[in-house]
Amino acid sequence: MKLVIAVVNKEDSSNLISKLNKAGFMSTKLSTTGGFLKAGNVTLLIGTQDEKVDEIIEIMRECCSKRSQVVNATTGSYADQFFTTLPVEVTVGGATVFVVDIDKFIKM
């Protein structure tokens, strides 16, 4: 048994969860926030058989595309009380996936 932990962009999560459900995978959705951009993410917890992990990852590849986005980055100094926001192009989307062994999986 495996536990797939996937952190995905909030914008990609609805389509991903829908496709996972259609393929027979159930997940637990946790709303999370990224540290760098402080943007909304979704962390999915998916318990599955070892041989199904590659299928889950393939569905994630289809649904979680990387893309560029312009965001305002804050610069300045706290002591000087001088802050500005500058537009910066960053890559968002994609997924960060962890696959860990689990001893027991019980669905009640």
ZALUM-259883 format. One line per 5 residues: number of its first residue (from 1); for each residue y, z, x of N, C-alpha, C, CB. Coordinates in pm, 1 decimal, padded with zeros to 6 digits. Glycine has a CB too. Layout:
<pts>
NUM	Y/Z/X/Y/Z/X/Y/Z/X/Y/Z/X; ...;
</pts>
This chain:
<pts>
1	-00119.5/00000.0/00085.0/00000.0/00000.0/00000.0/00124.2/00000.0/00088.4/00000.7/00123.0/-00096.0; 00226.4/-00065.4/00036.9/00354.4/-00076.2/00107.6/00468.5/-00037.8/00015.0/00375.4/-00219.3/00162.0; 00574.1/00011.3/00075.3/00700.1/00033.4/00005.5/00800.9/-00060.5/00068.9/00747.2/00184.2/00013.6; 00855.6/-00151.3/-00011.2/00959.4/-00243.2/00034.6/01092.8/-00183.6/-00007.5/00939.6/-00388.6/-00024.2; 01178.0/-00159.4/00091.0/01312.7/-00107.6/00066.1/01408.1/-00220.2/00103.8/01342.7/00026.1/00148.6;
6	01483.8/-00269.4/00006.9/01572.0/-00383.4/00031.1/01714.6/-00349.3/-00008.9/01523.3/-00507.2/-00045.9; 01806.6/-00367.3/00084.7/01949.4/-00349.1/00057.1/02009.1/-00488.4/00042.3/02022.2/-00266.2/00171.5; 02060.9/-00517.1/-00077.3/02114.4/-00650.3/-00106.5/02255.5/-00639.4/-00163.4/02022.6/-00725.6/-00205.1; 02328.3/-00749.0/-00154.4/02462.3/-00754.8/-00209.9/02456.1/-00738.4/-00361.5/02531.5/-00887.3/-00172.0; 02549.8/-00663.7/-00415.7/02553.8/-00638.2/-00560.6/02553.6/-00768.1/-00641.5/02677.8/-00555.5/-00596.1;
11	02624.2/-00870.6/-00591.5/02633.1/-00998.4/-00662.7/02498.0/-01070.1/-00669.9/02735.6/-01088.7/-00594.8; 02409.8/-01045.9/-00573.7/02278.5/-01110.8/-00570.9/02172.2/-01033.9/-00647.7/02233.5/-01128.7/-00428.6; 02200.4/-00909.9/-00682.1/02096.1/-00820.2/-00732.7/02040.0/-00859.0/-00869.0/02149.9/-00681.9/-00740.5; 02122.0/-00901.8/-00962.2/02071.9/-00933.4/-01096.6/01971.6/-01047.8/-01094.0/02187.7/-00968.8/-01189.1; 02005.7/-01154.6/-01024.4/01915.6/-01268.7/-01013.3/01786.6/-01228.3/-00940.5/01985.2/-01385.4/-00939.4;
16	01799.6/-01150.2/-00834.2/01683.2/-01105.9/-00758.3/01590.1/-01021.8/-00844.1/01726.7/-01026.8/-00635.9; 01643.6/-00924.0/-00914.2/01561.3/-00837.0/-00998.8/01492.6/-00918.0/-01107.8/01646.9/-00725.4/-01061.5; 01563.8/-01012.5/-01166.1/01505.8/-01097.7/-01269.4/01387.3/-01177.1/-01214.2/01612.2/-01193.3/-01326.0; 01404.2/-01239.5/-01097.7/01295.5/-01318.8/-01039.2/01178.8/-01231.1/-00994.6/01347.3/-01399.6/-00920.5; 01207.7/-01112.0/-00944.6/01099.7/-01019.6/-00908.3/01019.6/-00980.7/-01032.1/01156.6/-00893.3/-00839.3;
21	01090.0/-00950.9/-01141.3/01022.2/-00914.0/-01265.8/00935.6/-01028.1/-01318.4/01124.5/-00873.3/-01371.9; 00986.9/-01150.8/-01314.5/00910.1/-01266.6/-01360.1/00784.1/-01286.6/-01277.1/00995.9/-01392.2/-01354.9; 00788.9/-01248.2/-01149.2/00673.5/-01261.4/-01060.8/00578.9/-01141.1/-01072.3/00720.2/-01277.4/-00916.1; 00614.8/-01044.6/-01158.4/00527.8/-00930.0/-01181.5/00556.7/-00807.2/-01096.6/00389.5/-00970.4/-01159.1; 00670.1/-00805.8/-01027.5/00706.0/-00692.0/-00943.7/00808.5/-00603.8/-01014.7/00761.3/-00740.0/-00808.3;
26	00781.7/-00476.2/-01018.6/00875.2/-00380.6/-01076.0/00949.2/-00312.1/-00961.6/00801.7/-00276.3/-01166.7; 01073.3/-00276.0/-00986.0/01152.7/-00213.1/-00880.6/01236.8/-00100.1/-00938.1/01242.8/-00316.8/-00811.0; 01277.0/-00011.8/-00849.8/01373.5/00092.3/-00884.2/01504.4/00054.1/-00817.1/01324.4/00236.0/-00839.2; 01611.8/00049.7/-00895.6/01742.7/00006.0/-00847.4/01831.7/00126.8/-00821.5/01809.5/-00089.4/-00949.0; 01886.3/00132.8/-00701.1/01981.8/00237.1/-00664.8/02114.5/00171.6/-00628.6/01928.4/00323.9/-00546.8;
31	02223.4/00217.6/-00684.7/02354.9/00165.4/-00647.7/02398.0/00232.8/-00518.6/02460.1/00189.1/-00761.2; 02433.0/00152.7/-00419.2/02472.4/00205.7/-00288.8/02600.4/00137.2/-00243.4/02359.5/00185.9/-00184.0; 02662.3/00191.8/-00139.3/02784.8/00135.8/-00084.7/02766.8/00114.2/00064.2/02905.8/00227.6/-00112.9; 02805.5/-00005.0/00111.0/02795.8/-00036.0/00253.3/02902.3/00037.3/00332.3/02807.7/-00186.0/00276.2; 02872.9/00067.0/00456.9/02964.4/00141.7/00541.9/03077.5/00058.4/00599.3/02889.0/00203.8/00652.7;
36	03048.9/-00066.7/00638.8/03150.4/-00147.2/00705.7/03255.6/-00200.0/00608.8/03085.1/-00262.8/00777.9; 03213.6/-00270.0/00506.5/03307.3/-00327.7/00409.7/03334.8/-00235.2/00292.4/03254.1/-00459.2/00358.3; 03259.8/-00127.5/00282.2/03269.4/-00034.7/00169.8/03253.7/-00110.2/00037.9/03404.2/00041.2/00173.0; 03165.3/-00209.3/00039.6/03142.2/-00294.0/-00076.9/03015.6/-00249.2/-00148.4/03131.9/-00442.7/-00036.0; 03004.5/-00285.4/-00275.1/02889.0/-00248.1/-00354.6/02762.7/-00320.2/-00311.6/02915.7/-00275.4/-00499.1;
41	02656.8/-00243.8/-00296.2/02524.6/-00295.5/-00266.0/02428.0/-00241.2/-00369.3/02480.2/-00257.7/-00122.0; 02308.2/-00293.5/-00366.2/02199.5/-00240.7/-00446.4/02082.6/-00221.1/-00351.3/02162.4/-00336.1/-00567.0; 02020.3/-00105.3/-00358.9/01899.6/-00079.8/-00281.6/01783.4/-00079.1/-00379.0/01908.7/00055.1/-00201.8; 01684.7/-00163.9/-00352.2/01566.6/-00173.7/-00437.2/01448.0/-00107.8/-00368.1/01534.9/-00321.2/-00470.7; 01372.2/-00031.7/-00444.9/01247.5/00028.2/-00397.9/01134.8/-00039.6/-00473.2/01245.4/00184.4/-00419.2;
46	01041.0/-00099.5/-00399.9/00932.9/-00175.2/-00462.3/00801.3/-00132.6/-00398.7/00955.2/-00329.2/-00447.3; 00713.3/-00074.0/-00477.8/00579.3/-00040.9/-00431.0/00486.6/-00157.0/-00460.7/00527.3/00089.2/-00497.0; 00403.6/-00196.2/-00361.6/00318.4/-00313.0/-00381.3/00195.8/-00309.4/-00290.7/00397.6/-00440.5/-00356.3; 00102.0/-00398.0/-00319.6/-00015.3/-00416.5/-00234.6/00028.2/-00485.3/-00105.0/-00125.6/-00499.9/-00308.2; -00044.8/-00458.7/00003.1/-00010.5/-00516.0/00133.7/00004.0/-00668.1/00127.9/-00116.4/-00478.4/00236.6;
51	-00087.8/-00734.4/00059.9/-00089.5/-00880.7/00058.7/00023.5/-00942.4/-00024.4/-00221.9/-00928.8/00006.1; 00098.1/-00863.4/-00099.4/00207.2/-00914.1/-00184.2/00344.6/-00906.6/-00116.5/00211.2/-00836.0/-00314.4; 00351.7/-00842.8/-00000.4/00480.6/-00823.7/00067.2/00546.8/-00957.1/00099.1/00461.9/-00743.0/00196.0; 00471.7/-01053.1/00151.6/00530.3/-01182.6/00187.2/00587.1/-01254.4/00065.2/00425.9/-01270.9/00255.0; 00523.4/-01238.9/-00049.8/00574.1/-01300.9/-00173.0/00708.7/-01239.9/-00212.5/00472.0/-01284.1/-00288.3;
56	00719.2/-01109.1/-00200.1/00845.6/-01040.1/-00231.0/00955.8/-01087.6/-00136.9/00828.6/-00886.0/-00220.2; 00924.9/-01095.4/-00008.9/01026.2/-01137.4/00089.7/01069.7/-01281.4/00063.9/00971.1/-01123.6/00233.9; 00977.8/-01366.9/00023.8/01013.5/-01505.8/-00006.3/01108.4/-01513.2/-00125.8/00887.0/-01588.9/-00034.0; 01083.7/-01432.6/-00229.1/01174.4/-01428.4/-00344.6/01312.8/-01381.6/-00300.3/01118.4/-01334.8/-00455.5; 01317.2/-01283.9/-00209.6/01445.9/-01234.9/-00158.5/01519.0/-01343.8/-00081.2/01425.1/-01111.9/-00068.8;
61	01446.1/-01423.2/-00003.7/01509.0/-01533.7/00070.5/01575.3/-01632.6/-00024.8/01404.8/-01606.5/00157.7; 01511.3/-01658.6/-00138.7/01564.9/-01753.2/-00236.7/01690.6/-01699.8/-00305.4/01459.2/-01785.4/-00341.2; 01696.6/-01569.3/-00326.5/01803.2/-01510.5/-00409.1/01919.0/-01449.9/-00330.4/01745.1/-01405.2/-00496.6; 01898.5/-01417.2/-00206.0/01998.5/-01341.7/-00130.1/02053.1/-01425.9/-00015.7/01938.3/-01210.8/-00075.7; 02141.6/-01517.6/-00048.3/02195.9/-01607.1/00053.4/02317.0/-01544.4/00122.1/02234.3/-01741.7/-00008.9;
66	02330.2/-01573.7/00250.4/02448.1/-01529.8/00324.0/02561.1/-01627.5/00295.5/02419.4/-01520.1/00477.1; 02682.9/-01576.1/00289.4/02799.1/-01660.1/00265.7/02921.7/-01593.8/00327.2/02819.7/-01685.1/00113.8; 03024.4/-01672.0/00350.1/03149.0/-01619.4/00406.8/03241.5/-01574.9/00295.3/03218.6/-01725.1/00495.4; 03315.5/-01469.4/00323.3/03410.8/-01416.2/00225.3/03529.8/-01360.9/00301.9/03345.2/-01305.4/00134.3; 03647.6/-01379.8/00249.0/03767.9/-01325.4/00311.2/03797.0/-01189.9/00248.3/03889.5/-01422.4/00294.8;
71	03811.1/-01088.8/00334.3/03843.2/-00953.3/00288.5/03963.9/-00904.0/00365.6/03722.1/-00856.2/00306.9; 04031.9/-00805.9/00310.7/04145.5/-00745.6/00379.6/04097.3/-00630.7/00466.4/04251.8/-00696.6/00278.9; 04122.9/-00641.6/00595.7/04087.2/-00536.1/00690.5/04212.3/-00455.5/00720.3/04025.4/-00594.9/00821.8; 04199.5/-00324.8/00720.8/04313.3/-00237.4/00748.2/04320.1/-00209.3/00898.0/04302.4/-00104.7/00667.6; 04438.0/-00226.4/00953.8/04459.5/-00194.9/01095.0/04574.8/-00096.4/01104.2/04488.8/-00324.1/01179.1;
76	04587.1/-00031.4/01217.7/04700.0/00058.1/01236.1/04658.6/00185.3/01304.8/04764.3/00089.9/01104.1; 04748.5/00278.2/01307.9/04727.1/00404.2/01377.7/04758.4/00518.9/01283.3/04814.0/00412.9/01505.7; 04677.0/00618.5/01283.5/04698.3/00733.0/01195.2/04819.2/00814.7/01238.3/04574.2/00821.4/01192.3; 04835.7/00834.9/01368.0/04947.3/00915.8/01417.0/05080.8/00847.8/01388.7/04932.4/00942.1/01567.5; 05085.4/00716.0/01402.1/05210.4/00642.9/01379.9/05237.5/00617.6/01232.3/05207.2/00511.1/01454.1;
81	05137.0/00639.1/01148.4/05148.4/00611.1/01005.6/05181.1/00465.0/00981.1/05254.7/00699.6/00942.0; 05130.7/00376.9/01065.2/05156.5/00234.4/01053.0/05026.8/00162.9/01017.3/05216.8/00177.5/01183.8; 05022.5/00103.9/00899.6/04902.7/00034.4/00854.2/04939.6/-00102.4/00799.0/04828.5/00117.2/00747.8; 04857.1/-00199.0/00826.1/04872.6/-00331.4/00766.9/04734.5/-00379.0/00723.1/04938.7/-00432.5/00867.9; 04733.3/-00473.4/00634.1/04606.7/-00534.7/00595.9/04610.4/-00680.4/00637.8/04580.2/-00520.9/00442.6;
86	04505.5/-00721.0/00705.7/04494.2/-00857.8/00752.7/04370.9/-00921.5/00690.8/04487.6/-00863.2/00906.9; 04382.2/-01044.8/00643.5/04262.8/-01111.5/00591.0/04168.3/-01146.9/00706.5/04301.9/-01239.4/00510.9; 04041.4/-01112.9/00687.4/03938.0/-01138.9/00787.7/03820.1/-01205.3/00717.5/03893.5/-01006.6/00860.4; 03766.2/-01309.5/00778.6/03648.8/-01375.1/00721.8/03522.9/-01305.4/00774.5/03647.3/-01527.7/00756.9; 03437.3/-01261.3/00682.3/03313.7/-01193.0/00718.9/03196.2/-01258.4/00646.4/03322.0/-01041.7/00684.9;
91	03077.4/-01234.6/00697.5/02956.3/-01283.1/00632.5/02903.9/-01174.3/00540.6/02848.7/-01324.4/00736.8; 02879.4/-01207.7/00414.5/02823.9/-01114.1/00317.1/02695.9/-01173.5/00260.5/02926.2/-01083.1/00203.3; 02624.4/-01094.1/00187.3/02500.6/-01140.7/00126.9/02383.5/-01118.0/00219.2/02510.6/-01287.2/00090.7; 02276.8/-01191.2/00193.1/02156.0/-01168.8/00269.8/02088.9/-01040.8/00222.1/02186.9/-01161.9/00420.5; 01997.8/-00992.4/00300.0/01927.7/-00869.3/00264.7/01882.9/-00798.9/00391.1/01807.0/-00898.3/00172.8;
96	01880.1/-00668.2/00385.6/01818.9/-00587.8/00490.3/01694.8/-00527.2/00428.7/01917.0/-00477.2/00546.6; 01579.0/-00557.6/00487.7/01451.9/-00520.4/00426.3/01371.6/-00433.3/00521.3/01371.4/-00645.5/00387.2; 01319.5/-00323.6/00468.2/01229.7/-00235.3/00541.7/01096.5/-00235.5/00468.0/01288.5/-00089.5/00554.7; 00987.8/-00246.1/00540.4/00854.9/-00238.7/00481.0/00782.0/-00124.5/00550.3/00776.4/-00374.9/00495.1; 00742.9/-00023.9/00470.5/00676.9/00094.1/00528.0/00543.3/00118.7/00458.3/00767.8/00219.4/00515.8;
101	00450.5/00173.5/00534.2/00320.9/00212.1/00477.8/00337.9/00334.6/00388.8/00217.8/00240.5/00590.2; 00263.8/00337.7/00279.8/00262.6/00456.3/00195.3/00117.9/00497.3/00172.0/00336.0/00430.4/00060.2; 00095.5/00626.3/00159.2/-00039.2/00678.5/00138.6/-00084.5/00664.5/-00005.5/-00045.7/00823.5/00180.1; 00009.9/00678.6/-00097.7/-00027.9/00678.7/-00238.2/00086.0/00620.3/-00320.9/-00063.1/00822.0/-00286.0; 00046.5/00543.2/-00422.2/00143.3/00484.9/-00515.0/00090.6/00512.6/-00655.2/00164.1/00329.3/-00489.7;
106	00164.1/00591.3/-00732.5/00121.6/00628.1/-00866.8/00229.1/00583.6/-00964.4/00095.2/00781.5/-00878.3; 00189.4/00504.5/-01061.7/00283.0/00461.0/-01165.5/00241.1/00530.8/-01295.3/00283.6/00302.5/-01181.8; 00328.8/00613.5/-01349.6/00296.0/00692.1/-01468.9/00373.2/00642.9/-01587.5/00324.1/00839.8/-01446.7;
</pts>
